[in-house]
Amino acid sequence: DKVEVRLVDQRQTTLPMTFNYDAPAVPTRIVPRTGPLDGGTVLTISHTGHRNVTACRLGDQVVSAVDHGFVSCVAPPAAHPGAVCVALSINGRDFDEDACVTFNYRPSMSVTGVEPTMVTEPNQTVLVTGSHFPRVDTLACLFDRTMRTKATWLSSNAATCEIPPAPPSTLDVRVEADVGDA
């Protein structure tokens, strides 16, 4: 609906202005529902209502959004693990706290060691130690940010990974998991 607003300046000239009142965007689903404390998780949010969402608010942090019929925004870093309300806005200021979906921040995974530290053949298994490894089917090791192999979860502090075929070199090792709706 449109509301007509008229402003009168000092010369008593009426200046017509238009103000739009639109129904809010109401989030209905969020994927993934969890992500690391250090942020960076790309969120996809389905919603009803207005189709021009410009911002997401996670807890008390506001981030920009892109709306293509579904909303995409990036989770900012958080200080503590736990659930936050994710609300949407069509003007970047007004958010409906009663209309939100939940996103859970979890501790960020870290790698503290790899054993053995040197191998002479590919396709060998290494033990990767660290912290906060989730027990999910999508747990993987990432070698030099490009070569991904499935990881076998041993505990929240350990996993094994097969080393991918690669020319002799020093490889950076990371552990990652798409925890999705787990």
N, C-alpha and C positions, 0 to 999 in steps of 0.2 A: 504494500500500500504506500501511497505517496501522501505526504502532508505538505501543504504549501505554507511557507513561512515568509512573512514580509518584514523587511527591515526599513526603518525610516531614518534617513540621514539628516544632517543638520539643516539642509535646505528643504526639509519636508518632502523629499523625493522618495517614493516607495521603490525599494529594490526587491524584486521577486527572487526568492531562493527556493530550492526544492530540497526536501529532507526525505530520505527513504527509510521506511521501517520494514525490515525483513525478518522472517523467522530465523532463529539461530541454526547453525549446523550442529547436529547431534551425532557424536561418534557412536558407532554400533559394534565395531570390531577393530582390533589392533594386532598387527603381525610384524615382528615377533612380539611376544608379551614379556620377554626378559632381555636384558643386555648388561654389559659391564659398567662398573662405576666410572671408568674413564670416558664414557660417552662414545659417540660416533656411530651408534646403531641407527640405521635408516629404518624409520617406522612407516608402515603403510596402514592408513586408517580409513576404513569404510565409514560412511556417514549418511544421514538423511538430512533434509532441509536445504538450506542455502548452498549453492554450488560455487562459491568464490571464497573459500577459506584462505586467509592470509597468514594465520599464525597458529601455533600449537603452544599450549602451556603444560609443562611437566612439573608438577608440584608448584613452585613459585618462579620457575624459570620460563621465559617466553622465547621461542625460536620461530624463525620464518618458516612458512609452509608453501607448498605448491599444490594446487588442486586440479586434478585431471579427472574429476568424477570420484576419485579417491584422493586422500590427502597424503602427501609425503613430506616428512620432516626428519631432522636428525636429532637424536637424543643428546642433550648437553651432558657434561660431566656432573656427577653427583657426589656429595660428601660422604653419604652413608648408604649401605644397602637397604633395600626395602621397597615397598609399593608407593607409587605416586599416581595421582589423578591426572589423566591426560584430557584436557579440554580444548575445544576449537573456537576460533574467533574469525568473524568476517571483516573486522575492522582493526584487529591488532590490539584492542583494548578491553573489549567486553567478552568475558568467558563465563559460561554457565557451569558452576561447580556441581550442580545436580545432574548434569549431562556429561559424564566422562567415562572413559574406559581406563583400566588399570595397567600400568607398566611397572615391572619389578626390576630394580637395579640389583645386580649381584656383584660380589667381589670380582675384580679383574683377574684373569688368569696370568700367571707369570712362569717363566722357565728359569730355573736356577742351575741346572746341570744336564749334561748328556754323557752317557757311558755306553760304549767306549767313546773316547774323544777322537779316535782315528780308526778308519777301516780301509782295507785295500780292495774290497770288492763291493759292488752295489748289491742291492736286495738283501742286505744284512739288517738285523733288528738292533735298534738302540733303545736304551732306557732313558726316558726323559723325566726329570724330576722338576718339581715346581710347586705351585699352590693353586687351589681353587679350580681344579679340573672337574668339570661336571660329568656325571655318568650319563652320557647320551650317545646315541648311535652316530651322530655327526661329528664326534671328536676326531680331529685330524691334526697331523703335523704338516707344517708348511716350511719347506726348505727354500731359502733365498727368495721368499715371497712369491714364487712361481710354481714350485713343484709340490703338489699336495699328495699325501698318502694317508690312508685310514690309520687312526690310532686305536690301540686297545687300552681301555681304561683299567688301571690296576687299583688306584685309590685317588682321592682328591689331590694327592701329591705326586702321583706317578702314572706314567703311561708308556707303552712301547710303540715304536713306529718302525716301519721298514724304510730303509734309505732308498730313494729313487735312483735310477741310473743317471749318472752325471759325470762329466769329465773331472779328473782330479782337481780338487779345489777345496777351499774352506767355505762351508755352508752355514748360513745363519739358520737357526731352528726356532720356530714358534709353534705354539699349540693354539688351536682355535676350535670353536664349536658354534654351530648354529643351533641354539637351544630352542628356537621356535616357540611352540606352545607348550614345551615341557615344563 
